[in-house]
Amino acid sequence: AERDGHSPGDAIRTACLLRFRPIMMTTLAAALGALPLILGHGYGAELRRPLGIAIVGGLVVSQALTLYTT
């Protein structure tokens, strides 16, 4: 956007608005994909639940860092 004559602040704001939705959609899709691991019960669930919690926890931390750096 700076190349098109916008100020640096406007270019940063435009880039953030353009990148926010795809970043959120990707993270939410992965987190919702891991949700059955967390909520599942039955044989072997005690082994899969920590994996789901680790996946979602890692996604939350990486999401926060990604949004901060963006």
C-alpha positions as CSV (number, residue, x, y, z in Angstrom):
1,A,0.0,0.0,0.0
2,E,3.0,2.3,0.5
3,R,3.9,1.9,-3.1
4,D,0.4,3.2,-4.0
5,G,1.1,6.4,-2.1
6,H,-0.4,5.6,1.3
7,S,1.3,6.7,4.5
8,P,3.2,4.0,6.4
9,G,0.5,4.0,9.2
10,D,-2.3,3.6,6.6
11,A,-0.3,0.8,4.9
12,I,0.2,-1.1,8.1
13,R,-3.5,-0.8,9.0
14,T,-4.6,-2.0,5.6
15,A,-2.2,-5.0,5.7
16,C,-3.4,-5.9,9.2
17,L,-7.1,-5.8,8.1
18,L,-6.3,-7.9,5.0
19,R,-4.4,-10.6,6.9
20,F,-6.5,-10.8,10.1
21,R,-9.4,-12.9,8.6
22,P,-7.2,-15.6,7.0
23,I,-5.0,-16.0,10.1
24,M,-8.1,-16.4,12.3
25,M,-9.8,-18.8,10.0
26,T,-6.8,-21.1,9.7
27,T,-6.2,-21.2,13.5
28,L,-9.9,-21.7,14.3
29,A,-10.1,-24.6,11.7
30,A,-7.2,-26.3,13.3
31,A,-8.5,-25.7,16.9
32,L,-11.9,-27.1,16.0
33,G,-10.3,-30.1,14.4
34,A,-8.6,-30.9,17.7
35,L,-11.7,-30.4,19.7
36,P,-12.9,-34.0,19.3
37,L,-9.6,-35.1,20.9
38,I,-10.4,-33.0,24.0
39,L,-14.1,-33.8,24.3
40,G,-13.9,-37.5,23.3
41,H,-14.4,-40.2,25.8
42,G,-14.2,-43.9,25.6
43,Y,-11.3,-46.4,25.3
44,G,-8.0,-44.5,25.1
45,A,-9.4,-41.1,25.7
46,E,-7.1,-40.5,28.6
47,L,-4.2,-40.7,26.1
48,R,-5.7,-38.5,23.4
49,R,-7.0,-35.7,25.6
50,P,-3.5,-34.3,26.6
51,L,-2.6,-34.3,22.9
52,G,-5.7,-32.2,22.0
53,I,-5.0,-29.8,24.9
54,A,-1.4,-29.4,23.7
55,I,-2.5,-28.7,20.2
56,V,-5.1,-26.1,21.2
57,G,-2.7,-24.5,23.7
58,G,0.0,-24.2,21.1
59,L,-2.5,-22.7,18.6
60,V,-3.6,-20.1,21.1
61,V,0.0,-19.1,21.9
62,S,1.1,-19.0,18.3
63,Q,-2.1,-17.1,17.4
64,A,-1.3,-14.4,20.0
65,L,2.3,-14.1,18.7
66,T,1.2,-14.0,15.1
67,L,-1.4,-11.2,15.8
68,Y,1.1,-9.3,17.8
69,T,3.8,-9.4,15.2
70,T,1.3,-8.7,12.4
